[in-house]
């Protein structure tokens, strides 16, 4: 139930049978999924979750170490020991001994399988998998509840569509008749479907979709078995950083929120509410640590996952693509309701009662009187930044030209430089961005499609490479 870490030197070649040609295959998948989930649960990891001998309670947490938008409920939280400390404090109050069993998965589906089987108590996953989690829990009479958010992006920029460097594909329209790798049922697949529809295309007829796990899809892109790859954090950034991909379409262009969150078994939460509150308190501690020590947090996550620290910082840094905040914001819940329609159209789920799935009861208890104010806030710094080699901090700038001047003056010492897309605000690597000279301005774009859109509407604007952009600010 796991795949090779994203930072590994190679990934398995995609099997020929991994393609999902269209709607019939997805209908079969939807029909088979409940059985597959049950089978996975029966062959799962370990004994029943929340094991207790009366005085010792074992809590099982399912997380995705490589999906770094969940680190405050997984990788970073685990490295800090915050949950264990919170449970020790709880144990002093109730006389019990608490133990935590951490289980790492590649995607959200096996976490859901283990939860409905009663073998995982607390799990974290993306917004589309969360809805599938809610649906399966209801269907199998093992309801779950969404109790907090890990990281989010209000525009949807956590999902990106990439191609190989030098690909002739420049727009979504160019994907017509092409093979596109995606993980059906994931948030990134939702981005792909919505983006194609907005471009006037039919995602079931106009492309050949390959239903693949991220690692397999990355391999398919490199081998030429796929023409494009639509994936979630941190795969697009990793492949771009490695020089193996370039962004074709920026999910931020949709303007629709995407997020990851924490779900708990309702039976577990009802029986052990103090443990849920302890987990949420620990998640808040991990969130504060990430915000106060973003470089250290990126290095911790990189050490645990094998991802390059520069890639982790792209998403989780002080001005990263993800905003980390546990509160259940109205914008995110509204987006969740819209996501149901996408999953139903793909016949991956039936109706989902979002209102009964979402509960901020435990989070409100953790926050106290400050919850309402925190829930309203969407503040997130978005500076352009440069990380120099040998330094434990980044340098912030108010615009791309100031960043370019600094990078040019420190050529050879730049570990990573991050800039915001001129139209969507999506953060991307400066040297992997598409640069445009428009009069006296130098503008970065995360994806070719957004850069081309700017060029079409601004006469006299010209595209140029990163090296040329650096040269123009000296």
C-alpha positions in Angstrom: 0.0 0.0 0.0 2.9 2.3 -0.5 4.9 3.6 -3.5 8.6 4.6 -3.8 9.3 8.0 -2.1 9.2 10.9 -4.5 12.9 11.7 -3.8 14.0 8.3 -4.9 16.3 8.1 -7.9 13.8 6.1 -10.0 10.2 5.0 -10.0 8.6 1.8 -11.4 7.7 1.7 -15.0 3.9 1.9 -15.5 2.2 -1.4 -16.4 0.4 -1.4 -19.7 -2.9 -2.1 -18.0 -2.8 1.0 -15.9 -4.8 3.1 -18.4 -8.4 4.0 -17.6 -9.9 4.7 -21.0 -13.1 6.5 -19.9 -16.5 6.4 -18.2 -17.1 2.6 -18.4 -13.9 1.9 -16.6 -14.7 4.5 -13.9 -18.2 3.0 -13.5 -16.6 -0.4 -12.9 -14.2 1.2 -10.5 -17.0 2.9 -8.5 -18.9 -0.4 -8.3 -15.8 -2.3 -7.2 -14.4 0.2 -4.8 -16.4 -0.7 -1.7 -15.4 -4.4 -2.1 -11.8 -3.3 -2.7 -11.8 -1.2 0.4 -13.1 -4.0 2.5 -10.5 -6.4 1.1 -7.7 -3.9 1.8 -9.0 -3.5 5.3 -8.9 -7.2 6.0 -5.3 -7.4 4.7 -4.3 -4.2 6.4 -1.7 -3.3 8.9 -1.9 -4.5 12.4 -4.6 -5.1 14.9 -7.8 -3.1 15.6 -7.1 0.6 16.3 -7.7 2.2 19.7 -6.6 -1.0 21.3 -7.1 -0.9 25.1 -6.4 -3.2 28.0 -8.2 -0.8 30.4 -5.2 1.3 31.4 -3.2 1.3 28.1 -4.8 2.9 25.0 -3.2 2.6 21.6 -4.2 5.3 19.1 -3.6 4.6 15.4 -2.9 7.5 13.1 -2.9 7.1 9.3 -1.0 9.8 7.4 0.8 10.4 4.0 4.4 11.4 4.6 5.0 12.4 1.0 1.8 14.5 0.7 3.4 17.4 2.4 0.3 19.5 2.7 -0.7 17.2 5.6 2.6 17.5 7.6 1.0 19.3 10.6 -1.1 16.2 11.1 1.5 13.7 10.0 5.2 14.0 9.1 6.1 17.2 11.0 3.7 16.4 13.9 5.3 13.0 14.3 8.9 14.4 14.2 8.0 17.0 16.9 6.5 14.4 19.3 3.6 16.9 19.9 0.8 14.3 20.0 2.7 12.0 22.4 3.3 14.9 24.8 -0.3 15.9 24.7 -1.3 12.3 25.4 1.1 12.1 28.3 -0.5 15.2 29.8 -3.9 13.6 29.2 -2.7 10.4 30.9 -1.8 12.3 34.0 -5.3 13.6 34.2 -7.2 10.3 33.6 -4.6 7.7 34.8 -4.3 6.0 31.5 -1.2 5.2 29.4 -1.4 6.2 25.7 0.6 4.9 22.8 0.6 6.2 19.3 0.9 3.9 16.2 1.8 5.8 13.1 1.0 4.2 9.7 2.3 5.8 6.5 0.4 5.5 3.2 0.9 6.7 -0.3 -2.7 8.0 -0.8 -5.9 8.6 1.1 -7.8 5.5 -0.2 -6.0 2.9 2.0 -6.5 5.2 5.0 -10.2 5.2 4.4 -10.2 1.4 4.0 -8.5 1.0 7.4 -10.8 3.5 9.1 -14.0 1.9 8.0 -12.5 -1.4 9.2 -11.8 0.2 12.6 -8.1 -0.2 12.2 -7.2 3.5 11.9 -8.6 6.1 14.3 -7.4 9.4 12.8 -6.4 10.1 9.2 -5.4 12.9 6.9 -6.1 13.3 3.2 -7.1 15.7 0.4 -10.5 17.2 -0.2 -11.7 14.7 -2.8 -10.5 11.7 -0.8 -12.2 13.2 2.2 -15.5 13.0 0.5 -14.9 9.4 -0.5 -14.0 8.8 3.1 -17.4 10.3 4.2 -19.3 8.3 1.6 -17.6 4.9 2.5 -18.1 5.5 6.2 -21.8 6.1 5.7 -22.2 3.2 3.3 -20.5 0.7 5.6 -22.1 2.1 8.8 -18.8 3.3 10.1 -19.2 7.1 9.9 -16.3 9.5 9.9 -16.0 13.2 10.7 -13.9 16.0 9.2 -12.5 17.8 12.3 -9.7 20.1 11.0 -7.8 21.4 8.0 -4.0 21.0 7.6 -3.1 23.2 4.6 -5.1 24.9 1.9 -4.9 27.2 -1.1 -7.9 29.4 -1.9 -7.2 29.4 -5.6 -6.5 25.7 -6.1 -2.7 26.1 -6.8 -1.8 22.9 -4.9 -2.6 21.0 -8.1 -0.7 21.4 -11.3 -0.6 19.9 -14.8 2.9 19.3 -16.1 4.6 18.0 -19.3 8.1 17.0 -20.2 10.5 19.9 -20.7 10.5 21.0 -24.3 7.1 19.5 -25.0 5.2 21.1 -27.9 2.1 21.1 -25.7 1.3 24.7 -24.8 -2.3 24.7 -23.7 -5.2 22.5 -22.5 -6.5 22.4 -26.1 -3.3 20.7 -27.1 -4.2 17.8 -24.9 -6.9 16.7 -27.3 -6.3 13.1 -28.1 -3.3 12.9 -25.8 -2.6 10.5 -22.9 -2.8 12.3 -19.5 -1.9 10.5 -16.3 -4.0 11.3 -13.2 -5.2 9.7 -10.0 -8.9 9.2 -10.3 -10.7 10.4 -7.2 -8.0 12.8 -6.2 -8.1 16.6 -5.9 -5.7 16.9 -8.8 -8.0 14.8 -11.0 -10.8 17.2 -10.0 -8.6 20.1 -11.2 -8.0 18.3 -14.5 -11.7 17.6 -15.1 -12.7 21.2 -14.2 -9.9 22.8 -16.3 -10.8 20.8 -19.4 -14.5 21.6 -19.0 -13.7 25.3 -18.7 -11.7 25.0 -21.9 -14.7 23.6 -23.7 -13.4 20.0 -23.7 -15.0 16.7 -22.5 -12.6 15.0 -20.0 -14.2 11.6 -20.9 -13.9 11.9 -24.7 -11.2 14.4 -25.6 -8.2 12.9 -23.7 -7.0 9.4 -22.9 -6.8 9.3 -19.1 -4.4 7.0 -17.4 -5.6 6.2 -13.9 -2.2 5.9 -12.1 -0.7 6.5 -8.7 1.6 9.6 -8.6 4.9 7.6 -8.8 3.7 5.5 -11.7 2.4 8.6 -13.5 5.8 10.4 -13.0 7.5 7.4 -14.6 5.0 7.3 -17.4 5.7 11.0 -18.2 9.4 10.4 -18.3 9.1 7.3 -20.5 6.7 9.0 -23.0 3.9 6.6 -22.0 2.0 9.8 -20.9 2.0 13.2 -22.6 1.1 15.1 -19.4 0.6 14.5 -15.7 -2.0 16.0 -13.4 -1.0 15.7 -9.8 -1.1 17.1 -6.3 1.5 18.4 -3.9 4.5 17.8 -4.0 4.9 15.9 -7.3 4.7 18.8 -9.8 7.2 20.8 -7.8 9.5 17.9 -7.4 9.5 17.0 -11.1 10.1 20.6 -12.0 12.9 21.0 -9.5 14.6 17.9 -10.9 14.3 19.3 -14.4 11.9 16.4 -15.4 8.8 18.5 -16.0 7.5 22.0 -16.8 4.1 23.4 -15.8 1.5 23.5 -18.5 -1.5 24.5 -16.4 -1.6 26.2 -13.0 -4.4 25.0 -10.8 -4.6 28.5 -9.4 -6.1 29.6 -12.6 -9.4 27.9 -11.6 -9.8 30.1 -8.5 -11.4 27.2 -6.6 -10.1 26.3 -3.1 -8.3 23.0 -2.5 -7.2 21.7 0.9 -6.3 18.6 3.0 -7.9 17.8 6.3 -8.1 15.5 9.3 -10.9 12.9 9.6 -11.7 10.7 12.6 -13.9 7.7 13.1 -17.1 8.9 14.8 -17.2 5.9 17.1 -13.6 6.6 18.3 -14.3 10.4 18.7 -17.4 9.7 20.7 -15.6 7.2 23.0 -12.4 9.2 23.4 -13.1 12.9 22.8 -10.1 13.8 25.0 -7.7 12.1 22.5 -9.2 14.0 19.6 -8.8 17.3 21.4 -5.2 16.2 22.3 -4.5 15.5 18.6 -5.9 18.9 17.5 -3.9 20.7 20.2 -0.8 18.9 18.9 -1.7 19.9 15.3 -1.9 23.5 16.4 1.5 23.2 18.0 3.0 21.8 14.8 1.3 24.6 12.8 2.8 27.2 15.0 6.2 25.6 14.7 6.0 25.5 10.9 5.0 29.2 10.8 7.8 30.3 13.2 10.5 28.0 11.8 9.7 27.4 8.2 13.2 26.5 7.0 13.7 24.1 10.0 10.3 22.6 9.3 11.1 22.1 5.6 14.4 20.3 6.6 12.6 18.1 9.1 10.0 17.0 6.5 12.7 16.6 3.8 14.7 14.3 6.2 11.7 12.2 6.8 10.4 11.9 3.2 13.5 12.0 1.0 12.1 15.1 -0.8 14.5 18.0 -1.4 14.1 20.7 1.2 13.8 23.3 -1.6 10.7 21.5 -2.9 9.2 21.2 0.6 9.8 24.9 1.1 8.0 25.8 -2.2 4.8 24.5 -0.7 5.3 24.8 3.1 7.6 27.9 3.4 6.6 31.2 4.9 5.1 32.3 1.6 4.5 28.8 0.3 1.7 27.5 -1.8 -0.1 26.1 1.2 -1.6 28.1 4.1 -1.5 26.1 7.2 -4.5 26.7 9.5 -6.6 24.0 11.2 -9.8 26.0 11.2 -12.8 24.8 9.1 -13.3 27.9 7.0 -16.6 28.6 5.2 -14.8 28.9 1.8 -13.3 25.4 2.2 -16.6 23.8 3.2 -18.4 25.5 0.3 -15.7 24.1 -2.0 -16.2 20.7 -0.6 -19.9 20.8 -1.5 -19.0 21.7 -5.1 -16.5 18.8 -5.2 -19.4 16.3 -4.6 -20.8 17.1 -8.0 -17.5 16.3 -9.7 -17.2 12.9 -8.0 -20.8 12.1 -8.7 -20.4 12.9 -12.4 -17.4 10.5 -12.4 -19.7 7.9 -10.7 -17.2 7.6 -7.9 -19.7 8.3 -5.2 -23.4 9.0 -4.6 -24.8 11.9 -2.5 -22.6 13.0 0.4 -24.0 14.9 3.4 -21.2 17.4 3.8 -23.0 19.2 6.7 -23.1 16.0 8.8 -19.5 15.0 7.9 -18.0 18.4 9.0 -17.8 19.1 12.7 -15.8 21.9 14.4 -17.0 20.8 17.9 -13.6 19.4 19.0 -11.6 22.2 17.3 -13.7 24.8 19.1 -12.9 23.1 22.4 -9.2 23.2 21.5 -9.2 26.9 20.5 -11.6 28.3 23.1 -12.8 31.8 22.5 -10.3 32.5 19.8 -11.8 30.1 17.3 -14.2 32.4 15.5 -11.5 35.0 14.8 -9.1 32.4 13.6 -11.8 30.9 11.3 -12.3 34.3 9.6 -8.7 34.9 8.9 -7.1 33.9 5.6 -4.0 36.0 5.9 -0.9 34.5 4.3 2.4 36.2 3.5 3.4 35.8 -0.2 6.9 37.3 -0.6 9.3 36.5 -3.4 12.1 34.7 -1.7 15.7 33.6 -2.2 17.4 30.8 -0.2 21.2 31.0 -0.4 23.4 28.0 0.1 24.9 27.8 3.6 22.1 29.9 5.2 19.3 28.9 7.6 17.0 31.7 6.5 15.5 33.1 3.3 15.7 36.7 1.9 12.3 38.3 1.1 11.5 40.8 -1.7 8.5 42.9 -2.7 8.6 42.0 -6.4 10.3 39.8 -9.0 12.7 42.5 -10.2 14.2 43.0 -6.8 14.5 39.2 -6.5 16.3 39.0 -9.8 18.8 41.7 -8.9 19.6 39.8 -5.7 19.9 36.5 -7.4 22.1 38.0 -10.1 24.4 39.5 -7.5 24.7 36.1 -5.7 25.0 33.9 -8.8 26.3 30.5 -7.8 25.1 30.8 -4.2 21.3 30.6 -4.9 19.9 27.4 -3.5 16.4 28.2 -4.6 14.4 31.3 -5.6 10.6 31.5 -5.4 8.4 34.0 -7.3 4.6 34.5 -7.5 2.9 34.1 -10.9 1.9 37.6 -12.2 -1.7 36.7 -12.7 -2.6 33.8 -10.4 -0.2 34.5 -7.6 0.9 30.9 -7.6 4.4 30.5 -6.1 6.9 28.7 -8.4 10.7 28.3 -8.8 12.1 31.4 -10.5 14.4 29.4 -12.7 11.5 27.1 -13.8 9.0 29.9 -14.4 8.2 31.4 -17.8 9.4 35.0 -17.9 7.9 37.8 -19.9 9.3 41.3 -20.7 6.4 43.8 -20.9 7.8 47.2 -21.4 10.1 47.9 -18.4 8.5 45.1 -16.4 9.8 41.5 -16.0 7.0 39.2 -15.1 7.1 35.5 -14.0 4.4 32.9 -14.8 4.2 29.4 -13.3 2.8 27.8 -16.4 3.1 28.2 -20.1 -0.7 28.6 -20.5 -0.9 31.7 -18.3 2.2 33.2 -19.9 0.8 32.7 -23.4 -2.5 34.3 -22.2 -0.6 37.4 -21.1 1.3 37.6 -24.4 -1.9 37.4 -26.4 -3.4 40.4 -24.6 -0.3 42.6 -24.3 1.1 43.8 -27.6 4.9 44.2 -27.5 5.4 41.7 -24.6 8.0 39.1 -25.3 8.9 35.8 -23.6 12.5 35.3 -22.4 14.5 32.8 -20.4 15.5 33.1 -16.8 19.1 33.8 -17.7 18.1 36.6 -19.9 15.8 38.0 -17.1 18.8 38.0 -14.7 20.9 39.8 -17.3 18.4 42.6 -17.8 18.4 43.7 -14.1 22.2 44.0 -13.7 
